[in-house]
């Protein structure tokens, strides 16, 4: 899945556009970091064994 740039929200008042954009970018970056960590946690808790090469392979 490809990440797309954030879209501007039309319902945000003009004086808060910068802050809204910053919050959206921060949440996007946090999801990009926490998502793979959560996936690794689920794999670790599943009890299945995955080889290091297989787990780190990029499709």
N, C-alpha and C positions, 0 to 999 in steps of 0.2 A: 504494500500500500504506500502510495506517495503522499508526503505531507504537502499541503498547499499553504500559501501565505494567508494570514488572517484577513478577513473581509471587514471593511468598516461597518459599524452599526449605525443605522440612520436614526435610531431612537435615542441615541446618546446626545445630550446637549453639547453644543459647540465648545463650551468652556471645559468639558471633561473628556474630549476626544483623545488627547495625549495620554491621560491616565488610563483610559479604557484600553487603548492600544498597548500600553506597557503591561497592564494586567494580563491581557490576552497573550502577549508574547511570553510572559513569565510562566503562565500556566502551560503553554505549549512546550517550553523548554523543560519544565518539571515533568511533564508527561513523557517526554523523550528520554529522560533519565530514569524515572521510576518505573516505566512500563517494562523495559528489559530486566530490571532488578526484580520486579514482581514475577516475571516469567521464570527467572532463574530460581526464585524461592519456591514456586510451585513445582518445578522440576526436582528440586532438592527434597521437598516434602513428599513427593510421589513415591519415593523408595526405589525407583527404577535406576538402573546404572546406565550412564551415558559416557562414552569415551570422550576424552578432552577434544580430540580432533573432530569427532562427530558433532559435539555440542557447539563448537566454534566455527563450523563450516558455514560459509555464506552462500546462499543459493544463487 
